[in-house]
Every structure is written in C-alpha cells, then in structure tokens.
Amino acid sequence: MKNNIEKGKYGESIAASFLQKQGYRILAKNRRYGHKEIDIIAKDNETIVIVEVKLRYTDFFGFPEQAVNKRKQKLLIEAADAYITENNLNNDVRYDVVAIVFENNKKRLLHIKDAFIPGL
C-alpha cells in the first residue's frame, strides 16, 4: 500500500495524463502557496483550469469528489488567486475535480468540469 504522498502523486499523474489526452495543456503541478496547494494547473483553450485530484481505493466511505468541501474550495480559490496574481493573468478561471476510484482491479475516473463556482 502506498503512503498518502505516493497515492497523491499517482492520482495526479493519472489525472494529468487524462487531461492531456483531452487537449489540456498542463502548466504546473503541486503548486504551493503557504499551506495551500493546487494539484494541477492546466489550460483548456484560453481558460485556466484549477484541478483538484482525489484518489480512493474504495468508495465505501463516500465518493472522492465529496471530499472537495467548502473549506477545500476556499483554499483552492485562495491559491488560484495567488497563482493568477503571481503570473499576471487575465484569463477566465474554472475549478475542476478529477475523482479516481480503484476498486476490484478497475479504475473509474470522473472529470467534473466547473465542480464549484467561487462565491456560491
């Protein structure tokens, strides 16, 4: 069994590969801003996409996307704001979630575009 850091990196590599196959351009991975982290920053056409990746080995305790709660959303928004300011960007920003479940030797991947909208 992998530790949490290894699991996170494994999930992020699966998600990045998936996104690239969908035509996204990966701009950065694991960008940290203090205690806040963005798993993947990508570009979908001209839109900056902030991607949170959640990987689970079972959905017994709930679906991975459910772990992107209001507190996590707030941290992602703050980190995205820092990235946008740091890079002097004026692009539209979207927040996606890639949820991955490995169970019974099968991988299930769900890409949720516009998983949440800041301020709602």
MDTraj code that builds the backbone (N, CA, C; nanometers):
import mdtraj as md
import numpy as np

residues = "MET LYS ASN ASN ILE GLU LYS GLY LYS TYR GLY GLU SER ILE ALA ALA SER PHE LEU GLN LYS GLN GLY TYR ARG ILE LEU ALA LYS ASN ARG ARG TYR GLY HIS LYS GLU ILE ASP ILE ILE ALA LYS ASP ASN GLU THR ILE VAL ILE VAL GLU VAL LYS LEU ARG TYR THR ASP PHE PHE GLY PHE PRO GLU GLN ALA VAL ASN LYS ARG LYS GLN LYS LEU LEU ILE GLU ALA ALA ASP ALA TYR ILE THR GLU ASN ASN LEU ASN ASN ASP VAL ARG TYR ASP VAL VAL ALA ILE VAL PHE GLU ASN ASN LYS LYS ARG LEU LEU HIS ILE LYS ASP ALA PHE ILE PRO GLY LEU".split()
xyz = np.array([
    [0.0853, -0.1186, 0.0000],
    [0.0000, 0.0000, 0.0000],
    [0.0892, 0.1241, 0.0000],
    [0.0581, 0.2170, -0.0837],
    [0.1341, 0.3405, -0.0939],
    [0.0950, 0.4343, 0.0203],
    [0.1901, 0.5218, 0.0605],
    [0.1541, 0.6222, 0.1599],
    [0.0754, 0.7336, 0.0903],
    [0.0255, 0.8273, 0.1679],
    [-0.0628, 0.9306, 0.1117],
    [0.0061, 1.0179, 0.0073],
    [0.1345, 1.0481, 0.0278],
    [0.2060, 1.1303, -0.0695],
    [0.2203, 1.0543, -0.2013],
    [0.2576, 0.9269, -0.1920],
    [0.2703, 0.8451, -0.3134],
    [0.1361, 0.8296, -0.3835],
    [0.0291, 0.8091, -0.3065],
    [-0.1048, 0.7968, -0.3654],
    [-0.1433, 0.9254, -0.4373],
    [-0.1130, 1.0380, -0.3728],
    [-0.1464, 1.1667, -0.4326],
    [-0.0744, 1.1883, -0.5642],
    [0.0547, 1.1611, -0.5661],
    [0.1331, 1.1775, -0.6895],
    [0.0846, 1.0816, -0.7983],
    [0.0491, 0.9594, -0.7599],
    [-0.0015, 0.8619, -0.8555],
    [-0.1338, 0.9113, -0.9166],
    [-0.2242, 0.9579, -0.8328],
    [-0.3518, 1.0111, -0.8813],
    [-0.3324, 1.1316, -0.9715],
    [-0.2403, 1.2193, -0.9336],
    [-0.2144, 1.3384, -1.0141],
    [-0.1548, 1.3028, -1.1498],
    [-0.0699, 1.1998, -1.1548],
    [-0.0135, 1.1603, -1.2844],
    [-0.1218, 1.1008, -1.3740],
    [-0.2137, 1.0246, -1.3165],
    [-0.3254, 0.9699, -1.3943],
    [-0.4129, 1.0839, -1.4464],
    [-0.4447, 1.1794, -1.3584],
    [-0.5295, 1.2915, -1.3972],
    [-0.4630, 1.3783, -1.5040],
    [-0.3335, 1.4068, -1.4876],
    [-0.2620, 1.4898, -1.5859],
    [-0.2604, 1.4217, -1.7219],
    [-0.2348, 1.2934, -1.7237],
    [-0.2344, 1.2188, -1.8496],
    [-0.3718, 1.2228, -1.9156],
    [-0.4756, 1.2026, -1.8360],
    [-0.6129, 1.2091, -1.8867],
    [-0.6416, 1.3463, -1.9470],
    [-0.6065, 1.4516, -1.8741],
    [-0.6344, 1.5877, -1.9209],
    [-0.5588, 1.6183, -2.0495],
    [-0.4338, 1.5755, -2.0576],
    [-0.3563, 1.5989, -2.1797],
    [-0.4208, 1.5298, -2.2995],
    [-0.4730, 1.4104, -2.2784],
    [-0.5404, 1.3386, -2.3866],
    [-0.6684, 1.4102, -2.4305],
    [-0.7235, 1.4923, -2.3402],
    [-0.8428, 1.5701, -2.3718],
    [-0.8075, 1.7039, -2.4351],
    [-0.6779, 1.7297, -2.4533],
    [-0.6342, 1.8536, -2.5185],
    [-0.5923, 1.9644, -2.4243],
    [-0.5897, 1.9389, -2.2953],
    [-0.5460, 2.0398, -2.1985],
    [-0.3942, 2.0500, -2.2024],
    [-0.3447, 2.1685, -2.1712],
    [-0.2006, 2.1884, -2.1579],
    [-0.1711, 2.2039, -2.0093],
    [-0.0860, 2.1187, -1.9566],
    [-0.0516, 2.1236, -1.8150],
    [0.0503, 2.2357, -1.7947],
    [0.0154, 2.3297, -1.7082],
    [0.1041, 2.4430, -1.6797],
    [0.1899, 2.4180, -1.5567],
    [0.1332, 2.3492, -1.4566],
    [0.2069, 2.3248, -1.3323],
    [0.1378, 2.2139, -1.2537],
    [0.2162, 2.1508, -1.1679],
    [0.1634, 2.0510, -1.0751],
    [0.2157, 2.0827, -0.9362],
    [0.1354, 2.0533, -0.8379],
    [0.1740, 2.0682, -0.6972],
    [0.2279, 2.2071, -0.6642],
    [0.1560, 2.3096, -0.7049],
    [0.1965, 2.4471, -0.6721],
    [0.1507, 2.4786, -0.5312],
    [0.2446, 2.5196, -0.4487],
    [0.2152, 2.5507, -0.3094],
    [0.2187, 2.7013, -0.2863],
    [0.1259, 2.7442, -0.2055],
    [0.1182, 2.8827, -0.1600],
    [0.0919, 2.8751, -0.0105],
    [0.1990, 2.8776, 0.0677],
    [0.1863, 2.8548, 0.2115],
    [0.1384, 2.7124, 0.2335],
    [0.0310, 2.6957, 0.3086],
    [-0.0231, 2.5614, 0.3343],
    [-0.1274, 2.5202, 0.2303],
    [-0.1461, 2.6049, 0.1308],
    [-0.2428, 2.5758, 0.0242],
    [-0.1704, 2.5125, -0.0938],
    [-0.2371, 2.4186, -0.1602],
    [-0.1744, 2.3526, -0.2745],
    [-0.2760, 2.3328, -0.3858],
    [-0.2290, 2.3524, -0.5082],
    [-0.3090, 2.3213, -0.6265],
    [-0.2455, 2.1971, -0.6885],
    [-0.3258, 2.0931, -0.7081],
    [-0.2733, 1.9686, -0.7634],
    [-0.2257, 1.9871, -0.9069],
    [-0.3134, 2.0418, -0.9915],
    [-0.2789, 2.0626, -1.1328],
    [-0.3340, 2.1971, -1.1778],
    [-0.2513, 2.2707, -1.2497],
    [-0.2963, 2.3919, -1.3162],
    [-0.2821, 2.3636, -1.4649],
    [-0.3926, 2.3785, -1.5367],
    [-0.3927, 2.3459, -1.6796],
    [-0.4576, 2.4589, -1.7569],
    [-0.4484, 2.4475, -1.8874],
    [-0.5130, 2.5442, -1.9750],
    [-0.6021, 2.4669, -2.0717],
    [-0.7278, 2.5048, -2.0768],
    [-0.8260, 2.4484, -2.1702],
    [-0.8629, 2.5623, -2.2638],
    [-0.8067, 2.5593, -2.3839],
    [-0.8118, 2.6742, -2.4743],
    [-0.7491, 2.7918, -2.4014],
    [-0.8231, 2.8970, -2.3726],
    [-0.7661, 3.0127, -2.3019],
    [-0.8075, 3.0185, -2.1547],
    [-0.8800, 2.9186, -2.1076],
    [-0.9257, 2.9157, -1.9691],
    [-0.8221, 2.8471, -1.8806],
    [-0.7886, 2.9098, -1.7682],
    [-0.7030, 2.8478, -1.6680],
    [-0.7912, 2.7537, -1.5871],
    [-0.7467, 2.6293, -1.5747],
    [-0.8249, 2.5285, -1.5031],
    [-0.7466, 2.4844, -1.3797],
    [-0.8068, 2.5063, -1.2645],
    [-0.7500, 2.4637, -1.1372],
    [-0.8129, 2.3277, -1.1071],
    [-0.7284, 2.2253, -1.0968],
    [-0.7787, 2.0889, -1.0850],
    [-0.7411, 2.0294, -0.9498],
    [-0.8411, 1.9846, -0.8774],
    [-0.8209, 1.9093, -0.7542],
    [-0.8389, 1.7623, -0.7876],
    [-0.7411, 1.6815, -0.7495],
    [-0.7444, 1.5383, -0.7782],
    [-0.7700, 1.4634, -0.6482],
    [-0.8657, 1.3733, -0.6518],
    [-0.8963, 1.2891, -0.5361],
    [-0.8925, 1.1437, -0.5804],
    [-0.8103, 1.0648, -0.5119],
    [-0.7963, 0.9231, -0.5437],
    [-0.8354, 0.8415, -0.4212],
    [-0.9131, 0.7391, -0.4431],
    [-0.9527, 0.6473, -0.3364],
    [-0.9381, 0.5044, -0.3875],
    [-0.9193, 0.4138, -0.2933],
    [-0.9129, 0.2723, -0.3297],
    [-1.0449, 0.2021, -0.2998],
    [-1.1424, 0.2783, -0.2549],
    [-1.2781, 0.2293, -0.2368],
    [-1.3702, 0.3496, -0.2239],
    [-1.4951, 0.3319, -0.2604],
    [-1.5917, 0.4399, -0.2367],
    [-1.6834, 0.4048, -0.1200],
    [-1.6402, 0.3089, -0.0390],
    [-1.7194, 0.2639, 0.0756],
    [-1.7550, 0.3802, 0.1681],
    [-1.6620, 0.4720, 0.1871],
    [-1.6837, 0.5850, 0.2779],
    [-1.7302, 0.7100, 0.2044],
    [-1.7680, 0.6978, 0.0806],
    [-1.8151, 0.8110, 0.0012],
    [-1.7304, 0.8272, -0.1232],
    [-1.7831, 0.9014, -0.2160],
    [-1.7134, 0.9250, -0.3417],
    [-1.6032, 1.0287, -0.3211],
    [-1.4911, 1.0135, -0.3906],
    [-1.3782, 1.1042, -0.3669],
    [-1.4116, 1.2511, -0.3893],
    [-1.4960, 1.2790, -0.4862],
    [-1.5294, 1.4190, -0.5153],
    [-1.6008, 1.4876, -0.3990],
    [-1.6615, 1.4087, -0.3106],
    [-1.7294, 1.4660, -0.1947],
    [-1.6308, 1.5259, -0.0947],
    [-1.5028, 1.4918, -0.1065],
    [-1.4010, 1.5455, -0.0164],
    [-1.3623, 1.6889, -0.0509],
    [-1.4105, 1.7398, -0.1634],
    [-1.3812, 1.8785, -0.2004],
    [-1.4911, 1.9662, -0.1397],
    [-1.4798, 1.9826, -0.0083],
    [-1.5807, 2.0557, 0.0686],
    [-1.5570, 2.2075, 0.0609],
    [-1.6393, 2.2827, 0.1284],
    [-1.6303, 2.4306, 0.1237],
    [-1.4936, 2.4807, 0.1703],
    [-1.4372, 2.4189, 0.2741],
    [-1.3060, 2.4612, 0.3232],
    [-1.1995, 2.4374, 0.2156],
    [-1.2010, 2.3204, 0.1519],
    [-1.1047, 2.2890, 0.0468],
    [-1.1235, 2.3833, -0.0714],
    [-1.2473, 2.4140, -0.1056],
    [-1.2758, 2.5068, -0.2150],
    [-1.2162, 2.6443, -0.1850],
    [-1.2328, 2.6903, -0.0618],
    [-1.1793, 2.8206, -0.0218],
    [-1.0271, 2.8235, -0.0362],
    [-0.9601, 2.7172, 0.0067],
    [-0.8147, 2.7101, -0.0058],
    [-0.7712, 2.7092, -0.1522],
    [-0.8438, 2.6360, -0.2363],
    [-0.8120, 2.6325, -0.3799],
    [-0.8288, 2.7702, -0.4437],
    [-0.9349, 2.8387, -0.4090],
    [-0.9604, 2.9729, -0.4631],
    [-0.8487, 3.0684, -0.4220],
    [-0.8076, 3.0629, -0.2959],
    [-0.7001, 3.1500, -0.2483],
    [-0.5686, 3.1182, -0.3195],
    [-0.5381, 2.9901, -0.3370],
    [-0.4154, 2.9514, -0.4070],
    [-0.4220, 2.9924, -0.5540],
    [-0.5376, 2.9765, -0.6163],
    [-0.5546, 3.0169, -0.7564],
    [-0.5363, 3.1673, -0.7707],
    [-0.5920, 3.2432, -0.6782],
    [-0.5744, 3.3890, -0.6816],
    [-0.4262, 3.4255, -0.6746],
    [-0.3513, 3.3563, -0.5890],
    [-0.2074, 3.3820, -0.5766],
    [-0.1352, 3.3493, -0.7078],
    [-0.1706, 3.2364, -0.7693],
    [-0.1084, 3.1972, -0.8965],
    [-0.1388, 3.2997, -1.0052],
    [-0.2629, 3.3423, -1.0139],
    [-0.3044, 3.4384, -1.1164],
    [-0.2338, 3.5723, -1.0963],
    [-0.2242, 3.6175, -0.9729],
    [-0.1553, 3.7425, -0.9428],
    [-0.0061, 3.7303, -0.9737],
    [0.0544, 3.6197, -0.9284],
    [0.1978, 3.5963, -0.9491],
    [0.2346, 3.5951, -1.0979],
    [0.1440, 3.5431, -1.1799],
    [0.1710, 3.5302, -1.3233],
    [0.1038, 3.6380, -1.4082],
    [0.0405, 3.7360, -1.3400],
    [-0.0220, 3.8489, -1.4073],
    [-0.1160, 3.8042, -1.5198],
    [-0.2077, 3.7139, -1.4858],
    [-0.3002, 3.6574, -1.5842],
    [-0.4354, 3.7271, -1.5798],
    [-0.5005, 3.7323, -1.6944],
    [-0.6358, 3.7887, -1.7048],
    [-0.7345, 3.6878, -1.7607],
    [-0.6957, 3.5613, -1.7658],
    [-0.7800, 3.4569, -1.8238],
    [-0.8984, 3.4237, -1.7330],
    [-1.0024, 3.3668, -1.7936],
    [-1.1093, 3.3086, -1.7143],
    [-1.0509, 3.1910, -1.6369],
    [-1.1099, 3.1633, -1.5211],
    [-1.0638, 3.0535, -1.4364],
    [-1.1795, 2.9596, -1.4099],
    [-1.1503, 2.8302, -1.4153],
    [-1.2506, 2.7272, -1.3878],
    [-1.1915, 2.6304, -1.2861],
    [-1.2776, 2.5750, -1.2028],
    [-1.2350, 2.4800, -1.0998],
    [-1.2952, 2.3435, -1.1309],
    [-1.2073, 2.2468, -1.1582],
    [-1.2495, 2.1109, -1.1902],
    [-1.2029, 2.0147, -1.0822],
    [-1.2686, 1.9001, -1.0772],
    [-1.2269, 1.7907, -0.9904],
    [-1.2111, 1.6668, -1.0766],
    [-1.1004, 1.5957, -1.0558],
    [-1.0844, 1.4637, -1.1166],
    [-1.0866, 1.3642, -1.0010],
    [-1.1888, 1.2800, -1.0005],
    [-1.2069, 1.1788, -0.8958],
    [-1.1734, 1.0421, -0.9542],
    [-1.0875, 0.9704, -0.8837],
    [-1.0427, 0.8397, -0.9307],
    [-1.0681, 0.7374, -0.8208],
    [-1.1304, 0.6263, -0.8572],
    [-1.1511, 0.5160, -0.7628],
    [-1.0951, 0.3892, -0.8248],
    [-1.0093, 0.3215, -0.7489],
    [-0.9594, 0.1896, -0.7873],
    [-1.0302, 0.0892, -0.6978],
    [-1.1051, 0.0012, -0.7579],
    [-1.1740, -0.0995, -0.6783],
    [-1.1910, -0.2245, -0.7627],
    [-1.1618, -0.3396, -0.7035],
    [-1.1722, -0.4678, -0.7737],
    [-1.0921, -0.4667, -0.9035],
    [-0.9707, -0.4122, -0.8970],
    [-0.8798, -0.4063, -1.0123],
    [-0.9351, -0.3259, -1.1295],
    [-1.0274, -0.2360, -1.1027],
    [-1.0818, -0.1491, -1.2072],
    [-1.0628, -0.0042, -1.1659],
    [-1.0332, 0.0788, -1.2653],
    [-1.0173, 0.2228, -1.2418],
    [-1.1412, 0.2933, -1.2940],
    [-1.1953, 0.3801, -1.2110],
    [-1.3089, 0.4631, -1.2518],
    [-1.2653, 0.6085, -1.2349],
    [-1.2695, 0.6837, -1.3437],
    [-1.2269, 0.8231, -1.3409],
    [-1.3459, 0.9104, -1.3790],
    [-1.3675, 1.0131, -1.2996],
    [-1.4752, 1.1084, -1.3247],
    [-1.4149, 1.2481, -1.3287],
    [-1.4343, 1.3171, -1.4411],
    [-1.3862, 1.4550, -1.4556],
    [-1.5081, 1.5461, -1.4427],
    [-1.5077, 1.6279, -1.3381],
    [-1.6192, 1.7197, -1.3140],
    [-1.5725, 1.8602, -1.3489],
    [-1.6203, 1.9109, -1.4617],
    [-1.5892, 2.0482, -1.5013],
    [-1.6781, 2.1430, -1.4216],
    [-1.6234, 2.2609, -1.3904],
    [-1.6989, 2.3586, -1.3105],
    [-1.7553, 2.2934, -1.1851],
    [-1.6703, 2.2195, -1.1134],
    [-1.7134, 2.1471, -0.9944],
    [-1.7720, 2.2403, -0.8889],
    [-1.7202, 2.3624, -0.8845],
    [-1.7774, 2.4643, -0.7966],
    [-1.7462, 2.6003, -0.8555],
    [-1.8253, 2.6963, -0.8143],
    [-1.8085, 2.8332, -0.8621],
    [-1.7821, 2.9227, -0.7420],
    [-1.6702, 2.9950, -0.7423],
    [-1.6398, 3.0819, -0.6291],
    [-1.7554, 3.1773, -0.5982],
    [-1.7796, 3.1938, -0.4710],
    [-1.8828, 3.2867, -0.4265],
    [-2.0229, 3.2271, -0.4181],
    [-2.0390, 3.1036, -0.4600],
    [-2.1716, 3.0406, -0.4497],
    [-2.1742, 2.9386, -0.3401],
])
top = md.Topology()
chain = top.add_chain()
for i, resn in enumerate(residues, 1):
    res = top.add_residue(resn, chain, resSeq=i)
    for name in ("N", "CA", "C"):
        top.add_atom(name, md.element.get_by_symbol(name[0]), res)
traj = md.Trajectory(xyz[None], top)
